[in-house]
Amino acid sequence: MKKTVLLILSFVLVFTMAACTGSSGKDVTGGVQIEKVSDMQGTVRVALAGWQLENGIDALTGNPTIGLNEYLDKTFKKMYPNIKLEVYQIPWENVKAKQTAMLLSGDADVLYTGGAFASQWYQEGLLRDLDDLIEKDTSFDPSIYLEGIMNNSYSTKSPDGSKQFGIPVALGRRMTIYDKKLFEDWGVDTLTAQPGPEEILDKAKKMTGKNPKTGEDNFGLYWSGNSLNGSTFVALTLAFGAKGAEGSLKDIKNIKWHLNTPEMVKVLEWLKEAAKLPPAGFVNAQGAENFGLEKNNIAIALDSTGGSTMSEYRSKQNKELLDRFEPVLNLGPKGEGWVAVDPFIMAKNAKDVDASWEVMKFLTSYMTQKYMYENFSNTPTLKNADFVTPEDKFVKKALEIAEVGHSELMDEANPFYMSDIAPAINGFISQAASGHAPDIQKFLDDLQARAEKWSANLK
């Protein structure tokens, strides 16, 4: 009897483990016949910011996900059976400090990280240029990546744009999204395909107050008022032609600052007016918890992702909700805005450069980006991301924005922008929201003086 019970329990345990770690019903290879590519030998240490290594369940959709370990077992390890991978997963919360330490101590060869970190490490001489590897490798085609981020981003190119140090693998989605139902309730014409700041402000004002159909409080506009990288501010500087600075991050001491120009005044005048329209919590990135969902009360959201709507669609096939929220281009002259780019990079002192390059190619490849999109909804960096589902209009719009993207000195790669400009703008927004905006010209004159002093104090 005991043996029978033990046998049954063993069977149940094996079946349960198979259900948890076995197939999720997805083809981890993407339907590709995996064959050996090379007998190359080597060991590559890979430090990944935030990637999920084990199989699990998507917290938003409830769908099973295939972790990186299984993906590598069924793909890379068959393609390169003699390359040993040592994979380290690092939470985003302390990734900069941890990966910096690994680079300084020589404990990592290939890293996936945030674009601003990569740019900083490159300027500190901790990363390897990839141009020689790309040039001699006929199997690698750099043209498969979006031009705007492969060749025009501080996250992948040297400050002067002459060297390639990163390969883009994931984008941050930041686009303007509006709620068609609220526009209809208020009798306001929907946004054009490429709305500028004036159109957005005008229409947002018309939809702030008591909804004429439901009687509920509506807010015409939302954006994150304490964004670390000030992405909405960046898009506005592009829209109003406010350069902010001229020069190169390669020679930051000689950057010419233009923070108190008439164009920059227009940016802050817009922010002053717009700050009256969102829910009060926007200054702390709160108040938009229902945006993209059925109970939404915000008409237009800037630098939004569409993530909540797509999660609802994936889990419940809610087509009505998907049709309700519509993405359009960002605020820049060509519909561009600030585009977050996360790259793979190689340490300056990588122990095995050739093996590390094969790993980088694989982890930025079409197949890996397809795997990351299907399991974790990552936004790809490819010109032809044909695996994006027809319903996923938010990723498609993000790719459209990224294609025209480019880096400016109003960017997180600029140390003064991150340390002083972004916090100052967030402070201005907070004051404007409470009805106590400072004098704009004086505010900008002070910021200009601080910038010039900062440059003068550089060694």
C-alpha positions as CSV (number, residue, x, y, z in Angstrom):
1,M,0.0,0.0,0.0
2,K,2.7,2.4,1.0
3,K,4.6,1.6,-2.2
4,T,1.5,2.2,-4.3
5,V,0.9,5.6,-2.6
6,L,4.5,6.6,-3.0
7,L,4.3,5.6,-6.7
8,I,1.2,7.7,-7.2
9,L,2.8,10.7,-5.4
10,S,5.9,10.3,-7.4
11,F,3.9,10.3,-10.6
12,V,1.9,13.4,-9.5
13,L,5.2,15.2,-8.6
14,V,6.8,14.4,-11.9
15,F,3.7,15.5,-13.8
16,T,3.4,18.7,-11.8
17,M,7.1,19.6,-12.4
18,A,6.6,18.8,-16.1
19,A,3.6,21.1,-16.1
20,C,5.6,23.9,-14.4
21,T,8.9,23.6,-16.2
22,G,7.8,21.9,-19.3
23,S,6.3,23.4,-22.4
24,S,4.0,26.4,-22.2
25,G,2.6,25.5,-25.5
26,K,5.1,27.9,-27.2
27,D,7.8,26.9,-29.6
28,V,10.8,28.3,-27.9
29,T,12.8,28.2,-31.2
30,G,10.2,30.2,-33.1
31,G,9.8,27.3,-35.5
32,V,13.4,27.5,-36.7
33,Q,15.3,24.3,-37.2
34,I,18.3,24.7,-34.8
35,E,21.6,23.4,-36.2
36,K,25.2,23.7,-35.1
37,V,26.8,26.9,-36.3
38,S,30.4,26.6,-34.9
39,D,32.7,24.4,-32.9
40,M,34.2,27.6,-31.4
41,Q,35.3,27.1,-27.8
42,G,35.3,29.6,-25.0
43,T,33.6,30.9,-21.9
44,V,31.5,34.1,-21.9
45,R,30.2,35.8,-18.7
46,V,26.9,37.5,-19.4
47,A,25.5,40.1,-17.0
48,L,21.8,40.8,-17.7
49,A,19.7,43.6,-16.2
50,G,16.3,42.2,-15.3
51,W,16.0,39.3,-17.7
52,Q,13.9,36.4,-16.4
53,L,16.0,33.2,-16.3
54,E,13.4,30.6,-15.2
55,N,10.0,29.7,-16.6
56,G,7.1,31.4,-15.0
57,I,3.7,33.2,-15.3
58,D,3.2,36.7,-16.6
59,A,1.7,38.6,-13.7
60,L,-0.4,40.8,-15.9
61,T,-1.8,38.3,-18.4
62,G,-1.6,35.0,-16.5
63,N,0.1,33.4,-19.5
64,P,3.1,31.1,-19.1
65,T,6.5,32.4,-20.0
66,I,9.7,30.6,-21.1
67,G,12.7,31.7,-19.1
68,L,16.0,32.5,-20.8
69,N,17.7,29.3,-19.5
70,E,15.3,27.1,-21.4
71,Y,15.6,29.3,-24.5
72,L,19.4,29.1,-24.4
73,D,19.3,25.3,-23.9
74,K,17.2,24.8,-27.0
75,T,18.9,27.3,-29.2
76,F,22.3,28.8,-28.4
77,K,23.8,25.7,-26.7
78,K,22.9,23.6,-29.8
79,M,24.3,26.2,-32.2
80,Y,27.5,26.7,-30.1
81,P,27.9,23.5,-28.1
82,N,31.5,24.4,-27.0
83,I,30.8,27.9,-25.8
84,K,30.1,27.9,-22.0
85,L,27.8,30.7,-20.8
86,E,27.9,32.0,-17.3
87,V,24.8,34.1,-16.9
88,Y,24.2,36.6,-14.1
89,Q,20.8,38.2,-13.6
90,I,20.8,41.6,-11.8
91,P,17.7,43.4,-10.7
92,W,17.2,46.9,-12.2
93,E,17.1,48.5,-8.8
94,N,20.9,48.2,-8.3
95,V,22.1,47.3,-11.8
96,K,24.3,50.4,-12.4
97,A,26.4,49.9,-9.3
98,K,26.6,46.1,-9.8
99,Q,27.5,46.2,-13.5
100,T,30.0,49.1,-12.9
101,A,31.7,46.9,-10.3
102,M,31.8,44.0,-12.7
103,L,33.3,46.0,-15.5
104,L,36.0,47.5,-13.2
105,S,36.9,44.1,-11.8
106,G,36.8,42.3,-15.1
107,D,34.0,40.0,-14.1
108,A,31.8,40.4,-17.1
109,D,32.3,40.1,-20.9
110,V,28.9,40.9,-22.3
111,L,26.2,43.0,-20.6
112,Y,22.6,44.0,-21.2
113,T,21.9,47.3,-19.5
114,G,20.2,50.8,-19.7
115,G,21.3,53.1,-22.5
116,A,22.4,55.9,-20.2
117,F,24.7,53.5,-18.2
118,A,26.2,52.2,-21.4
119,S,26.9,55.7,-22.7
120,Q,28.6,56.7,-19.4
121,W,30.7,53.5,-19.3
122,Y,31.8,54.1,-22.9
123,Q,33.0,57.6,-22.0
124,E,34.9,56.2,-19.0
125,G,36.7,53.8,-21.3
126,L,35.1,50.6,-19.9
127,L,33.6,49.3,-23.2
128,R,35.0,47.9,-26.4
129,D,34.3,49.3,-29.8
130,L,32.5,46.8,-32.1
131,D,33.4,48.3,-35.5
132,D,36.2,45.8,-36.3
133,L,34.0,42.9,-35.3
134,I,31.1,44.1,-37.5
135,E,33.4,44.8,-40.5
136,K,34.9,41.4,-40.6
137,D,31.8,39.4,-39.9
138,T,29.7,38.9,-43.1
139,S,27.0,37.0,-41.1
140,F,26.1,40.1,-39.2
141,D,23.9,42.6,-40.9
142,P,23.6,46.0,-39.1
143,S,20.9,47.1,-41.5
144,I,18.3,44.9,-39.8
145,Y,18.1,47.4,-36.9
146,L,16.1,50.6,-36.9
147,E,18.3,53.4,-38.4
148,G,17.3,55.9,-35.8
149,I,18.6,53.9,-32.9
150,M,21.4,51.8,-34.4
151,N,23.2,54.8,-35.8
152,N,21.8,57.9,-34.0
153,S,21.6,57.0,-30.3
154,Y,24.0,57.7,-27.5
155,S,23.1,54.3,-26.2
156,T,24.9,52.6,-29.1
157,K,27.2,55.1,-30.7
158,S,30.2,57.1,-29.4
159,P,29.5,60.8,-28.5
160,D,30.8,61.9,-31.8
161,G,28.9,59.3,-33.7
162,S,32.0,57.7,-35.2
163,K,32.2,54.4,-33.2
164,Q,29.7,51.6,-32.6
165,F,29.8,50.2,-29.1
166,G,26.3,48.8,-28.6
167,I,23.8,46.8,-30.4
168,P,20.2,47.8,-29.6
169,V,17.9,45.0,-28.4
170,A,14.9,46.6,-26.6
171,L,13.0,49.9,-26.8
172,G,11.1,51.8,-24.3
173,R,7.6,52.6,-25.6
174,R,6.7,56.3,-25.3
175,M,3.9,57.7,-27.5
176,T,0.8,59.8,-27.2
177,I,-2.3,57.7,-26.6
178,Y,-5.9,59.0,-26.5
179,D,-9.2,57.6,-25.3
180,K,-11.7,57.7,-28.2
181,K,-14.7,57.3,-25.9
182,L,-13.9,60.4,-23.9
183,F,-13.4,62.4,-27.1
184,E,-16.8,61.2,-28.3
185,D,-18.4,62.0,-24.9
186,W,-17.1,65.6,-25.1
187,G,-17.8,66.0,-28.8
188,V,-14.1,66.8,-29.5
189,D,-12.4,65.9,-32.8
190,T,-9.9,63.1,-32.3
191,L,-6.2,63.8,-32.5
192,T,-4.5,63.9,-35.8
193,A,-1.9,61.3,-36.7
194,Q,1.0,63.7,-35.7
195,P,-0.4,66.1,-33.1
196,G,1.8,69.0,-32.0
197,P,1.8,70.6,-28.5
198,E,-0.7,73.3,-29.5
199,E,-3.3,70.7,-30.7
200,I,-2.9,68.6,-27.6
201,L,-3.2,71.5,-25.2
202,D,-6.2,72.9,-27.0
203,K,-8.1,69.6,-27.0
204,A,-7.1,68.6,-23.5
205,K,-8.5,71.8,-22.1
206,K,-11.8,71.1,-23.7
207,M,-12.0,67.7,-21.9
208,T,-11.1,68.7,-18.4
209,G,-14.1,68.9,-16.0
210,K,-17.4,67.1,-15.6
211,N,-18.0,64.6,-18.5
212,P,-21.2,65.8,-20.2
213,K,-22.5,62.3,-20.6
214,T,-21.4,60.5,-17.4
215,G,-21.1,63.4,-15.0
216,E,-17.8,62.0,-13.8
217,D,-14.6,64.1,-13.4
218,N,-12.4,63.9,-16.5
219,F,-8.8,65.1,-16.9
220,G,-7.8,66.2,-20.4
221,L,-4.1,65.3,-20.1
222,Y,-1.5,63.2,-18.3
223,W,2.2,62.8,-18.2
224,S,4.6,61.8,-15.5
225,G,5.6,65.0,-13.7
226,N,8.6,63.5,-12.0
227,S,10.2,61.5,-14.8
228,L,13.9,60.9,-14.1
229,N,14.8,61.5,-17.8
230,G,12.2,64.2,-18.5
231,S,11.0,62.5,-21.6
232,T,8.0,64.8,-22.1
233,F,10.2,67.8,-21.7
234,V,12.6,66.3,-24.3
235,A,9.8,65.9,-26.8
236,L,8.7,69.5,-26.2
237,T,12.2,70.9,-26.9
238,L,12.1,69.1,-30.2
239,A,8.6,70.4,-31.0
240,F,9.5,74.0,-30.2
241,G,13.0,73.9,-31.7
242,A,14.6,74.6,-28.3
243,K,18.1,73.0,-28.7
244,G,19.1,73.6,-25.1
245,A,22.8,73.0,-25.9
246,E,25.2,72.6,-28.8
247,G,28.4,70.6,-28.9
248,S,29.4,67.0,-28.2
249,L,29.4,64.7,-25.2
250,K,33.0,63.9,-26.2
251,D,33.9,67.5,-25.2
252,I,31.4,68.4,-22.5
253,K,33.5,71.2,-21.1
254,N,33.0,73.2,-24.3
255,I,29.2,72.6,-24.7
256,K,27.4,75.8,-25.5
257,W,24.3,76.1,-23.4
258,H,21.0,77.6,-24.8
259,L,18.7,77.1,-21.9
260,N,17.2,80.6,-21.7
261,T,16.2,81.2,-25.3
262,P,12.8,82.3,-26.5
263,E,12.1,78.7,-27.8
264,M,12.8,77.3,-24.3
265,V,10.5,79.9,-22.8
266,K,7.7,78.5,-25.1
267,V,8.4,75.0,-23.7
268,L,7.9,76.1,-20.2
269,E,4.9,78.2,-21.0
270,W,3.3,75.1,-22.4
271,L,4.2,73.1,-19.3
272,K,2.8,75.8,-17.1
273,E,-0.6,75.7,-18.9
274,A,-0.6,71.9,-19.2
275,A,0.2,71.4,-15.5
276,K,-3.4,72.6,-14.7
277,L,-5.0,69.7,-16.6
278,P,-3.8,66.3,-15.1
279,P,-4.9,64.7,-11.8
280,A,-3.0,66.2,-8.9
281,G,-1.0,63.0,-8.4
282,F,0.8,63.4,-11.8
283,V,3.6,65.3,-10.1
284,N,4.5,62.0,-8.4
285,A,3.7,59.8,-11.4
286,Q,0.3,58.9,-9.9
287,G,-3.3,59.3,-11.0
288,A,-3.2,57.4,-14.3
289,E,-3.7,53.9,-12.8
290,N,-6.8,53.3,-14.9
291,F,-5.5,54.8,-18.1
292,G,-6.0,52.2,-20.9
293,L,-8.7,50.4,-18.9
294,E,-12.5,50.5,-18.8
295,K,-12.7,53.0,-15.9
296,N,-10.3,55.5,-17.4
297,N,-11.0,59.2,-16.9
298,I,-8.0,60.8,-18.8
299,A,-8.4,61.9,-22.4
300,I,-4.8,62.1,-23.5
301,A,-1.6,60.5,-22.1
302,L,1.8,61.6,-23.2
303,D,4.8,59.2,-23.2
304,S,2.4,56.3,-22.6
305,T,3.0,52.7,-23.5
306,G,-0.3,51.0,-24.1
307,G,0.8,48.2,-21.8
308,S,-2.4,48.0,-19.7
309,T,-4.6,47.8,-22.8
310,M,-2.5,45.1,-24.5
311,S,-2.4,43.1,-21.3
312,E,-6.1,43.2,-21.0
313,Y,-6.4,42.1,-24.7
314,R,-3.9,39.3,-24.3
315,S,-5.6,37.9,-21.1
316,K,-9.3,38.5,-22.0
317,Q,-9.3,39.2,-25.7
318,N,-11.0,42.6,-25.0
319,K,-11.2,44.0,-28.5
320,E,-13.6,46.8,-27.5
321,L,-10.9,48.2,-25.1
322,L,-8.2,47.8,-27.7
323,D,-10.3,49.8,-30.2
324,R,-11.0,52.5,-27.6
325,F,-7.4,53.6,-27.0
326,E,-5.5,54.9,-30.0
327,P,-1.7,55.7,-30.3
328,V,-0.3,58.5,-32.4
329,L,3.1,59.9,-33.0
330,N,5.1,61.9,-30.4
331,L,5.5,65.7,-30.3
332,G,8.6,66.2,-32.4
333,P,8.6,67.7,-35.9
334,K,8.6,64.3,-37.5
335,G,6.6,62.7,-34.7
336,E,9.7,61.8,-32.7
337,G,10.4,62.1,-29.0
338,W,12.9,60.7,-26.5
339,V,13.4,57.0,-27.3
340,A,14.8,54.7,-24.5
341,V,17.2,52.2,-26.0
342,D,18.7,49.3,-24.0
343,P,21.7,47.7,-25.7
344,F,24.1,44.8,-25.4
345,I,27.7,46.0,-24.9
346,M,31.1,44.3,-24.6
347,A,33.6,45.0,-21.8
348,K,36.8,46.6,-22.8
349,N,38.8,43.7,-21.4
350,A,36.5,40.9,-22.5
351,K,38.5,37.6,-22.0
352,D,37.4,35.9,-25.2
353,V,36.4,38.6,-27.8
354,D,35.4,36.2,-30.6
355,A,33.2,34.0,-28.4
356,S,31.7,37.2,-26.7
357,W,30.8,38.6,-30.2
358,E,29.0,35.4,-31.1
359,V,27.0,35.7,-27.9
360,M,26.2,39.3,-28.6
361,K,25.0,38.5,-32.1
362,F,22.8,35.8,-30.8
363,L,21.2,37.8,-28.0
364,T,20.4,40.7,-30.3
365,S,19.2,38.6,-33.2
366,Y,15.8,38.4,-34.8
367,M,15.2,35.0,-33.1
368,T,16.0,36.3,-29.6
369,Q,14.0,39.5,-30.1
370,K,11.0,37.4,-31.3
371,Y,11.4,35.2,-28.2
372,M,11.5,38.3,-25.9
373,Y,8.5,39.8,-27.5
374,E,6.3,36.7,-27.4
375,N,7.2,35.9,-23.8
376,F,7.8,39.3,-22.2
377,S,6.2,41.9,-24.6
378,N,9.6,43.5,-25.2
379,T,9.6,46.1,-27.9
380,P,12.0,45.0,-30.6
381,T,14.6,47.1,-32.4
382,L,14.2,45.6,-35.9
383,K,13.1,47.2,-39.1
384,N,11.2,44.1,-40.0
385,A,9.7,42.9,-36.7
386,D,7.1,40.7,-38.5
387,F,6.4,38.7,-35.4
388,V,4.6,41.6,-33.8
389,T,0.9,40.6,-33.7
390,P,-1.5,42.6,-35.9
391,E,-3.4,43.8,-32.9
392,D,-0.3,45.3,-31.1
393,K,-0.7,48.8,-32.5
394,F,1.3,50.2,-29.6
395,V,4.5,48.4,-30.4
396,K,4.0,49.2,-34.1
397,K,3.7,52.9,-33.3
398,A,6.7,52.8,-31.0
399,L,8.8,51.3,-33.9
400,E,7.5,54.1,-36.1
401,I,8.6,56.7,-33.6
402,A,12.0,55.0,-33.1
403,E,12.7,55.0,-36.8
404,V,12.8,58.8,-36.8
405,G,14.5,59.0,-33.4
406,H,17.8,60.7,-32.7
407,S,19.8,61.8,-29.7
408,E,20.2,65.4,-28.7
409,L,22.1,67.0,-25.8
410,M,18.8,67.2,-23.9
411,D,19.3,63.5,-23.2
412,E,20.0,61.3,-20.2
413,A,23.5,60.6,-21.5
414,N,24.3,64.3,-20.7
415,P,25.4,64.3,-17.1
416,F,24.3,67.9,-16.4
417,Y,20.9,67.1,-18.0
418,M,20.4,64.3,-15.5
419,S,21.9,65.9,-12.4
420,D,20.3,69.4,-12.8
421,I,18.1,70.0,-15.8
422,A,15.6,67.2,-15.4
423,P,15.1,67.8,-11.6
424,A,14.8,71.5,-12.2
425,I,12.1,71.0,-14.9
426,N,10.2,68.5,-12.6
427,G,10.4,71.1,-9.8
428,F,8.9,73.8,-12.2
429,I,6.1,71.4,-13.2
430,S,5.3,70.8,-9.5
431,Q,5.2,74.5,-8.7
432,A,3.1,75.1,-11.8
433,A,0.6,72.4,-10.9
434,S,0.1,74.1,-7.5
435,G,-0.4,77.5,-9.2
436,H,2.9,78.9,-8.1
437,A,5.0,78.7,-11.2
438,P,8.2,80.8,-10.9
439,D,8.9,83.6,-13.4
440,I,9.9,81.6,-16.5
441,Q,12.6,83.8,-17.9
442,K,14.3,84.2,-14.5
443,F,14.0,80.4,-13.9
444,L,15.7,79.7,-17.2
445,D,18.4,82.4,-16.7
446,D,19.3,80.8,-13.4
447,L,19.4,77.4,-15.1
448,Q,21.6,78.8,-17.8
449,A,24.0,80.3,-15.3
450,R,24.2,76.9,-13.4
451,A,25.0,75.1,-16.7
452,E,27.8,77.5,-17.6
453,K,29.3,77.3,-14.1
454,W,29.1,73.5,-14.3
455,S,31.0,73.5,-17.6
456,A,33.6,76.0,-16.3
457,N,34.3,73.8,-13.3
458,L,35.1,70.7,-15.3
459,K,38.7,69.7,-15.5
